[in-house]
Amino acid sequence: MKYGKGSYATSMRTLAIIPIYNEEESIASTIQSVRGYVDEIVVVNDGSTDNSVQVALNEGVKVISIKPNRGKGMALYVGAEYFKKSDFDIMFTIDGDGQHNPEHIEKFIRIFEKNPDCGMVIASRFGTIDWVENMPFLRKISNLLSRFGLWILYGGYRIEDPQNGFRAFRKSAAMKLDFSPQDMQKRFGFEAETMILIEARVTGVKVCHVHIPSLYFDDRVSKFSLLMDTWTIPVAMIKYFFIKKPWLYRRRFKN
């Protein structure tokens, strides 16, 4: 696969999973921007009530639908299951609102190639202009709470930007990770992204970082609820602490 209009090549086959919920205004441009950087795109529709599905289908990509709306975590679980059964080597998770710039996919690939022991790469806005100027203050506080919770509860676990959804997974790492919700009948929202990081910690999957900015648009509203999700994430983090018992797996910790 050639990346960046022929500027970069890799032998690894790549898949982009794009979860969406009512993204009819942005999903076409997101697909168009990602298309030149991966081998296949799969859109996971999380119960959208607008025209998102048809717009995605018009772009010629595969769409998997969940009904009714179950939360981003359920969409990531469905996408991960598709990846595990496929012959792709790397899975990217990319938001449907266009916030993640696919031009940086090359940086993820380079990290995997240079670090064979790295199973997961997560984008980090920490240290970029986003962190200083663009990220809303309350979102910064939420992110810092998540960082502190992971560090204090999971043996000094250092994740710079735990709420960043722009991620890449090596197939061998994804096969170790349980992306499923604790209760398949309940909503599984943004806390899933933190739960996946906890899974990586206790299963010994090494997480690497790549410093890149996100794209922000004044006319697009984030699905992340500062009121609900800011507190749902730490509650889930504490709950998983007792479920996963990380103190039993300290010898597996990679970072």
N, C-alpha and C positions, 0 to 999 in steps of 0.2 A: 504493500500500500504506500503510495506517495502522499506526502503531507505538504501543505502550504504551497500549492502550485508547483510541485516538483522540487521544493527546497529541502525536503527531508524524506527519507525512506526507512521503513522498518519491515521486518519479516513477521512481526506480530499482527494477528488479525484482531481488529478492534470493533467493538459494539458500543453504541451510545443508547442509553436508556433515558428517555425524557418523560418524567411524570407530569401530567397536566390536570388542572381543574379549572374550567372556564377560562381558557387562554386563546379564544378565537382571534383576538387582535394581535397576538404576538407569535403564535405557534408556527405560522408559515415562514416568517422571517428567521425564527430560531432554527427550524429544519434546514432552510436554505443555507444558513451560515455554518451549520455543523456538517452538512453533507460532504464537503470536500476534505474532511479530516478523519473520517472513520469509514469502515467497510460497510456497516449496516446501522440503521437507526430504527429503534422500536419506541413508539409512543405508548405510554401506559395511561389510559384515560380513567381518572378516578371519579367517575360518576358526573361528568360535566353536564350541565343543563343548557349550555349554549351550543354554538355550531362548531366547537373545537374539533370534534371527531371528523366531520366532513372536510374541514379545512386541512387537517393532517392527511386524510386519505387522498385528497386532491394533490398532495405533494408526493404521492407514490410511496409512502412508508407503511410499514406494518403497524397496526393499532390493536392493542389489547385493552378491553374495557372491563371495568369493575363497576358493579351497580349494587346498591347506591353508593354515594360518596363515603369512603372509609378512612380517608386521611393519607398524607404523603407516604407514611411508613408502609401502608398496605401496597401502594403503587411500587415502592422500592422492592418489597418482598416479591411481588409478581415479576418484576423485571429481573431480579436476581435469579429466580427460579428458571426463567427463560435462558439466562446466561449460562447457568450451571449445566443445562441440557444441550447447549450449543457447542460448536467447535471453535468459538472465539477464544482468544488468549487474554484479552483485556476488556473490561467493562468500564465505561465512563457513565457517571450519573450527572445529568445536566438539566437545570431548571428550564421549564418551558416559557418563562417570561423574558428570556433573552439576557438575563443578568450575567450569565457565564460566557465569556468570550472564547470560542473554540480555537482561536489562533494560538492559544496557550497549550493545546493538547500535546504539541511537540515536546514541551517541557516535562510533562508527565512521562511520556515515552522515554525520554533521555534518562530520567531518574531510574526507571525500571531497568533500563539497559546497563546503567552504571552500577546499580545496586541489586544484585541477584537475590539478596535476602529481604528486599523490600516487597511486602505483599500488598500494600495499600498506599496510595498517595492522596493527600488531601490539600486542596488549595488553602492558602492562608492570606488574609488581608492584613495581618499583623505586620507592621513595619512599612506598609505601603501608604500611599496618599489617601486611600479609602479609610484606613483606620484613623488617620489624623483629621480628615476634613469631611468625608462623605457619609460615613456610617452614623445613623442617628444615635444620640446620646443614650437613650434607653436600650437600644439594641446592643450598644457597647457593654452596658451594665449586665445585660442578659448573657452575653458571650463570656464576660469575665467571670460571672457566677458559675457558668458551665466549666470553664477552665479550672477554676479553683476546686470545684467539686470533684472533677476527675483526678486532680493532683492529690487532694487530701484523702479521698476514699480508695483510690486505686494505686497506692504505692508510689507516689511521685510521678504519675502518668502525665507527661507534658504534651498536650495538644494545643497548638496555638490558636486555632480558629474552629472549635468543635461544632459550630452551627453552620459551617460552610458546606453547601450541598454539592459543590463541584469536586468530584472524587473519581479515583480510578482504582480498580481492583484487578490484581493478577488472578487468573483462574484457580491456581492452587490455593490461594488465600481465600477466595470466595467459597470454595468447597468446604473450608473449615468453619466458616461463619454461619450462624443461624440468623437469618434476616426476618424470621417469622415473629408475629406478635405473640404475647403470652396468651391472649384470648382471641381466637379468630373471629369471634362475634362482635368484638368491641372496636371502637375507633382507634386507629393507630396513626398518630400525627407526626409532628416534627421531632418528638422525643425519640423516634426511631433512629435518627442520625446519630444521636448520642449513644443509644443502645448498641449500634453497630460498632462504635469505637470501644465500648466496654467488651463486646464480644472479641474484638481484635486483641484486647489486653489479656483476657483470660485464656485465649487459645494460642497465644504466642505469635500472632501475626504482627510483623513490624510495620509501623506507620511512618511514612516519610512526608515531608512538607514541600510545597512549591509556592513561592511568594509571587502572587499575581493579584491585580486589582479586579474588582467586579464592575459591571456596568449598571448605572442607576438611571432610571427614567422617571421624570416628573409625572407622567401621565399613567403610570402603572402602580397599582397598589399591591403590596406584599401580602401573601396569604398567611404569613407569620403573625400571630396575635401576641402583641407585647403583654396584654393583660392575662391571657390564658396560657400561652406557650412558655412564657418566662418562668412560670411556676410549675407547669407540668413537667418540664425537663428535670429540674432538681429533685422533684418528688420521685420521678421514675428512676433517677440516678441512685437515690437512697434505697428504693425498693429492690433494684437489681443488685445492690451491694449485698443484701441478705440472700438473694436468690442465687447469685453467681459465686459468692464466697471467695473473693479475689485473694484473700490471705492464703488460700490453699494452693495457689498457682504462681507464687512469686518467682519460682525458678524459671517459669516460661516467659517472664516479662522481657520484652525486647528493647523497649525505649521508655 
